[in-house]
């Protein structure tokens, strides 16, 4: 993948000295992270390292206790505080895809996609249906529109989940281990959709262990351990020449098995 | 080519059937009733016992029964059941002390309520139609029962105000401009009337609807009372219980505390004591001259009691939802009301249909406790029918009859629960 010049792009996510604890356990320690528009970041690290918590803080599924998180929405900088208005404004622009899909089992695929556009964005139903169908075509399952999530395979469900997030026309997408719950033969169909999305210029933060994806798509790979960002570098450098001992250990564990 | 056609039949061989002796009625019996000597003996003994009981019952209830008699003494001539007693008393059992020549009124009220319930049980009616069905149904029911109703004009305008306001708030972003104007006009009309009424320009006016003679609630009785208390009790307790359950999981400590306190308090007290409090103690606390109808007080007690139980059932459903469902709804930017209405409740209520209907059935029967505070529900009118000295000595027939009527209602609810589970899970399972 050609290296993009991101120097001129505006910063859309700005984390400054973010800290978070679960009870006494310090999950995030002094996290500083700036994400430019259209940048693709892959976050990896051993389990319990705080990588999921980090991206869940960005749309306030988790609350940080110190530091600041600022997300730019249409050029306006909004800080995540206890103000519900701010949280809702940010959630409107930040889509999320979960490890376990979290589709709504009682709604059809189409209704899963159109619920939020209709009720959060107050979009007319007809328009929402059209957008939803074009997105389902893009993730290559338009024929499943009237089925229920339980009738689809895992890979199909995760593609629906991606389409559901995109239906809100977000500016930023968060992926929380999107392929970890899938059978091996379904990983590719989901990654293909994500690669397409990356090529279209979406800003993406992806927590994943798919190092092939990181190599080909990411602008930056971040390695986290024990709540800290240990190392970050462009993928080429990151894989060829990891500087930190912990990074080397982790890479040797996941690449040589 | 020829080889391919020869190979064909081998692959398309019809599916092999199981041995015939394992299928059909004989196969089933062989497998389930006569699989061993001990099993066969048990089967024969049980069948013999059932036949003996049944033959005794048929003999008592049909063959030896008296269907027509002048008094209990005539029945004594035979050993069978005295169904003549039911023939004599069924109108009192169904309608209580409602004026005899007006019995058609509670009859049609019961039919109206049954129609209302049947219509509401259809899933296609679960929208604005439900409001119309219940408004019209309740209006007919209470006009029939009371005979005359006075509708305050203020009430109509307050309802217009609420409807206009709710319509505007819910649909303001999606409605056409014509529809929006209609809501604003409706609300404006309501506000204008209420203001004029408050400053005393307009007098207090009621629209009288008086097609029949007035019958006070003290004279109501029988199945109509049981159905009114159960239907409106549960219809009000259901949304109330849902609110309590949501409140109990609220992040706001005050609301959570109030809901927990209420639920635990009500659950810790027998229904009878609550009914007695509503009928005896409540009037003592009210200012002199202020008096609520006894039936209404009992109705409120039933709603409070059923609400607490329903709340705990619904809470179970809420807790069964995976955390991911809440997170997905949050991540999409749905607010609390939208999340609750579209994601949480539809799934939570689906899970709790069996225990919910179980509670409904329980409360339908518990309305017979109204007897304690002197309200004549179906079971107490049946009881009263036994007091007549001319027909003394046949309680079994009357209770059997009452049980059969209760069974019809409860069994219908049970079947409806099954239907609803199947209907709501349609398509969602692979």
Interface residues (C-beta under 8 A of the other chain):
Chain A: X59 X60 X61 X84 X88 X91 X92 X94 X95 X96 X98 X100 X102 X103 X104 X105 X106 X108 X115 X116 X118 X119 X120 X122 X124 X147 X148 X149 X150 X151 X164 X165 X168
Chain B: X173 X174 X322 X324 X325 X327 X328 X329 X330 X331 X332 X333 X334 X335 X338 X342 X343 X346 X347 X350 X424 X427 X428 X429 X430
